[in-house]
């Protein structure tokens, strides 16, 4: 290598080293940036002093109204369907004990009258022997005979005093004929279809004039003076509800027109909702009638709950934790949920006098302090 070329190479190396040393010198003169520490901030939160009290166990729920009773009307006898005092049509209302419809069968009626006439004939023939053999019973049987009429139900049998008298009456077929007629009289009553409660014909399957047989379906009769509301109640709250408790019933607008009573509680849990059904009976009224299918809300006045404090449901996080305000900091506490409704939870497990936060808190940092809203 020539001397000139070696000199050029040394010059280049000197320049590179000098540049690096100069860069390092200026870099050492640069001060590092100052990191700004976050300032402490104060946030206002709603709190509530922990004071354990006895609180009402009011449970809120809702459901749909159904008729307390709804039956299928079927004919128990044969004949021709006829109107009673009202038309046998869907929408017709009846009071309890009123005749809904009749199943007419004149042939059966005449046969029953013939039975009574034969019974009178047999009884008359037996009276002479009763007078001779059982004189002490003659007056009783004579009075009974005088009450028997072919177009009326038989009166009650006289008291039979001894076994000999009973054997005599059985041998003459008096007892057999009597009970046979009473059975047909009971069957005759079934020709009148009686309303078992106040209600209305929901639908009609047979028209007036149709021939019906035993078991023929005639229609559906639904109750209109008493209804039932089925509402779900969480399994945790079911233990404070008993049959007979009062219930306040409201419509969608929140208007309270009805008062119900807890009728019964289901023993089977709904696995999907983890709730049990409570059935509430509600009498209707003329000013504010109830209708099948209405959607109503219920406030069940359950038993009182001791030594609890009520807080909003959204103040609880991680299922069973709340925040307590201590020296302007939030401290997480584990609580026990005793009872809850739509908006409020009754809890235990906190120290008396501490301040529980009653609202959800997000974005908590070490530099954030809290003060209670008074």
PyMOL commands that set and color helices and strands:
alter all, ss='L'
color gray80, all
select helices_A, chain A and resi 3-29+106-133+135-147+163-171+174-189+238-240+313-315
alter helices_A, ss='H'
color red, helices_A
select strands_A, chain A and resi 41-45+47-49+53-67+70-74+79-83+93-94+99-104+192-194+199-204+211-212+217-223+226-234+246-250+256-265+275-283+295-312+321-326+329-334+336-340+344-348+355-357+368-372
alter strands_A, ss='S'
color yellow, strands_A
deselect
rebuild
show_as cartoon
